[in-house]
Amino acid sequence: MVHAFIMVKTAAGESERLLDPIRKLSRVTEGHVVAGDYDIIAEVESEEVYEVLKTASSGIQGLEGVTDTKTYISMEE
């Protein structure tokens, strides 16, 4: 199992609107609006790393209002 965190940067004022669509993506297990360099953290679980990257690129980056993402793969089992 691959466990990852996708940091999401949004356009000004868009984080609250984007939280629900991100949470509804099939591999996203949790999503939180946060303060800091990024606006949302999405927690993702999948069988393959490719599925995490697809969630970031096609799922999250495909949403209008998302300006940037950064993906971190957990090294813990």
N, C-alpha and C positions, 0 to 999 in steps of 0.2 A: 504494500500500500504506500502511495506517495502522499505526503502531507506537505502543504505549501501555504504561503501567505502572499497574497497579491495586494500591493499597495496601489491605491488609485488616487490620482490627482484629477480634480474636476474643475470645470469653469466656475467662476464666482457664483455662489448661491445655489449650486446644483447638487451638492452632496446629499441633502435630505431627499430630494426627488429621485436620485439615482440609487439610493440604498435598497429600496424594495425590489427593483428589477435585478439588481446584482444578487440579492439574497435568493431570488427565484431561479437562478441558473442551476442546472442539474448537479454540478459537482461542488457548488458552494455550500458549506455546512454552517457558516456564520458570517455575518457582516456587521461592521461597526463604523460609525462616523467618529473620527478622531481629530485631535488638534495636533498640528505639527507640519512637517513638510508635505505630507500626503493627507487626503481628506477622508478616505475610507480604507479600512483593512478588510479584505475578504479572505476567509479561511477555506481552503479547498482540499478535498481528498479524492484520489482517483487511483486506478490500477497502474497507470503508466504516466511518465513525465510528459509525454506528448499530449495527453488529455489535459494536464494542468496548463500547458502552453496554449492549447487550443481555447481553453476557457478564458485565458487572459487576452489572447489576440482576437478571436472571433466573438466571444461572448461579451467581455467587459469593454474592450477597446471599440467594439462595434456600437456601443451605446452613445447616442448624441449627448454631449456635455462632458464626456471623459476626455481629458487632454493628455494623460500619461499614465503608464503603469510600470511597476517594478515587481518582479516575482522573486520570492525567496523560497527555496526548497529546504524543508527541515531535514537535518542530518540524523535526527533521533529516530529510533525504531518504535 
